[in-house]
Structures are given as structure tokens and as C-alpha cells.
Amino acid sequence: MPKSPSRAGAAKARKAEPAYWLLKSEPDAFSWDDLKAKGKAGEPWTGVRNFLARNNMKAMKIGDLGFFYHSNIGKEVVGICKVSALAHPDPSDDTGKWECVDVVAVADVPKPVTLATVRETLSLAKMSLVTSARLSVQPVTPEEWRIVCKMGGIDPKKL
């Protein structure tokens, strides 16, 4: 009698859900509008000089999605971006130890989600944005992704 496919095999057969991230940028240095202006060419996410943030970028896959977060000024999620190139040497690094990914703009967040709102949302209490506030490239769980998208007026299934 032939074996029926395992649940793990069936799960692999389905399209894997992308991983989710949050990428911070100071809007006076590089803003969401700057990324949108790059169009399909996108932009390397350069200048990260923290090993955990670098390792997060090394874990990214093409097609992973990220929140574009304005830090320092605004402190809010303002856009959705997508990883368009795997980790590669950061062209702004002369030492050769730092890497970056390339990202492209996908969608505006119609209602920007502020840090204050995230902190006030009990279901987001363990989000890296709250617990590791200074980390510039952070993982986001699928549940956090859905919650923040909904707060921002985005249907995550349409991304």
C-alpha cells in the first residue's frame, strides 16, 4: 500500500510564507520617499554596524517583507519593503566584515503606526521594536506582522 504524503511534505509543497522584518532608517538620512524614488532598482541597506542586525540581514531571503520604520523623527512604520537581493558585501564598508541586502518599496502604510501605539498594544509587548528598541534590523513574527499591517490599514494577504 503506498504511503500517504506526510504533513511536513504537504507543508513544504505549499508556498512558504515569507519571513518578516523591520528595518529602521532616520528619515533625514534616507526616508521612505527616498526608497520609493529608487523604483524597481531598490537600494542596498547599507551602513548597519551591529552584528545582530547584520546577521538578521544574512538570514533574509529574496521576497521577505519588511516594515520601513522612520526612527528618531516620527518613530513610526510608514511603508512595506521587500528584499530584492541576498546579503552581499556592504559597499560603504572598507573593512569587509559588514554585509547588506537590497530592498525595494512595495506599499505605503496608509495610517502610519507609531512606536507609542505599538507600545500600547498588549499583543505587541514582546515585539523587538519594544524589547530591542535600538536594533536597526529586527525580526517580526507573522502574528506581529498581521497586527501592525491591520493597524496601518494594510491587508497583509494582498502584499
Stockholm file with secondary structure:
# STOCKHOLM 1.0

chainA/1-159         MPKSPSRAGAAKARKAEPAYWLLKSEPDAFSWDDLKAKGKAGEPWTGVRNFLARNNMKAMKIGDLGFFYHSNIGKEVVGICKVSALAHPDPSDDTGKWECVDVVAVADVPKPVTLATVRETLSLAKMSLVTSARLSVQPVTPEEWRIVCKMGGIDPKKL
#=GR chainA/1-159 SS CCCCCCHHHHHHHSCCCCCEEEEEECTTTSCHHHHHHTGGGCEECCCCCCHHHHHHHHHCCTTCEEEEEECSSSCEEEEEEEEEEEEEECTTCSSSCCEEEEEEEEEEEEEEEEHHHHHHCGGGTTSHHHHSTTCSEEEECHHHHHHHHHHTTCCGGGC
#=GC SS_cons         CCCCCCHHHHHHHSCCCCCEEEEEECTTTSCHHHHHHTGGGCEECCCCCCHHHHHHHHHCCTTCEEEEEECSSSCEEEEEEEEEEEEEECTTCSSSCCEEEEEEEEEEEEEEEEHHHHHHCGGGTTSHHHHSTTCSEEEECHHHHHHHHHHTTCCGGGC
//
